[in-house]
Amino acid sequence: MPEGSKVFVYVQAIPESVPSKAKSFVDLREATTSFRMSHSSKVALERAKNSSSTNNVIALGHSSILREALALGADNVIALPLCDDPLVQAERIKEQMSEDLQSSSIFFVGENLDGPFSGSSLCGVLSALFDISLEFDLKNEQKQLEKNGSVVLVRDDGTRAFNVNIRRLGIANSKELPQSQVIGTNLLERKEPAKNSETIGDRSPKEIASMISRRLRRFTV
């Protein structure tokens, strides 16, 4: 693989829980749901990082898990809408790609057997949509790809444990993500301070009395 080339990793967002009123996958869009990254996606991200030390590894996925992708070593991220159809997801990926990358892109995709669709189905669609070769990384070997333009299905044996790199938390939290595509929360989501909050702190007795008085008036009829 040429040094400095871009490598894309699809990371799958898995809902931590499904609302009792949800009757279809689309219902998750209207609910407050927490998401996690699939284990297979973490394996694929690690595989992409090890393919070459100088590659620009870009994670593609739902906004709610992209900070985790950065903390796990991705150099950059691209937000995608939440999809349960591999064809629709692949089309959204293609919309984010420049024309010069569409025929020479390298994708790593985990098996994602616990996702709304399998990694193999997405690999098949990406291969056809971008007209690139499909490779099976059955042994998860640390070999380097010889050419551009391929999608690699990465095997996940489920034995590897992944932890975020605490040295990358600053990078992960400083990344601006499109809020319109964020559904729910994740453990690395930034906590913004409440606006216009009133605290006692080092206030004078007069200021404290005034603050309590204002709060009490809210409960008067």
Steps between C-alpha positions, in 0.01 A plus 500: 500500500649840405607709798272787586195351327161528668342195657132500594356289780126451537404502869157364592290663772309248713213620722557420866127454549186511289204710622197286584284704261735452206345282230767551234858618465377842385341555842850531650533834322231649720614349827779582742726200449859442605729335246825306517746396231483136395793283599556406135538868411773536761679202345473658154630832631801328658564308178494821296740673739745210471489490121748788481642738756458804276148449370225749569235281669151649474206351692161514329194457721225644713593814694429346841801264478751712308665646810569144609650429156736795544596384848574155357743644246313630194668806348173653383129421483208550263146498637234289332125473564373199690395231250377142517537428127852428367414646157379828650803514730738441209330773297543743791868405517542567128342845540783589740777392263669719240500365145875432500457269801195308385694259278814472715366486855600238755233401751524281807173359633453271799266202495249694716282198564316685777413803284186586302677348199811286467839626394507253212183650351646851518828377345309350208311823436814715530685272261225531239427868557865612480603228252787388722625156603371310803755332729447264791735554790419157643817463705516867602863504386703817541582511130504814290261541208686523174256716309239766537135443435381223728266421786624261770267295718684462832442189708415539869566205729367693799805441718662843481423770759527865399548802723502865405835679498476760778762709319252544215202610710584866441498444124175307522321763707622795295361365172195687375227262387172586325241513776216442256616142457555419866243267653544410865828511688815302563760484777733746325236762426606845622307636796423867451444713812142598563418849381361765733537271799490662843746378761572628848880484479653806665191719483424749775206439739300765313560333164410159643174634645414661167570177311285291738223756474500475120478121519214509748302736278501234228285279721245766595164500330 
